[in-house]
Amino acid sequence: MSLATSLYVFWLLHRVSEDDLSCGGLETSEGQECDPSLAGHDLKEMLQKKYSGYLSNLRKEFLKKRKKGKLPKDARMVLLDWWNTHYRWPYPTEEDKVKLAKKTGLEQKQINNWFINQRKRHWKPSDDMRFALIEGVNSASGETMLCFDKDSIGSETK
């Protein structure tokens, strides 16, 4: 629960009238006096009854907002399947992204962000991938060679 939420709930619970704080708001049997040692427990129960519906609605509302950051499980599974199939080079084409968006029901921006985050968190190009890229670019163009090393990426003209 955030600080603002905690403060709001605290404010709600302390909004009780003076009558509630003295034993006037508590139901007691006739002839019984209000026992101060029981008042705290009874007061807590009374407050829980009085505000439980409101607090439960607040809790649901905050849980909805908190869950906003997670994609649906079935969509994540589709993306992970694609990821595992293309792990050596996890950069989907625009066509792949459109297909994934249709398959998952997500927006293309969500697909893009998922892949960006996934690559940052879980992918490191292997050395053989770097060499394969250099060979592929050299054989295809013959003019520009991409140079990969562990510290930088740049180009070198022949």
PyMOL commands that set and color helices and strands:
alter all, ss='L'
color gray80, all
select helices_A, chain A and resi 3-13+18-21+23-25+36-67+73-85+94-104+108-122+127-141
alter helices_A, ss='H'
color red, helices_A
select strands_A, chain A and resi 144-148+153-157
alter strands_A, ss='S'
color yellow, strands_A
deselect
rebuild
show_as cartoon
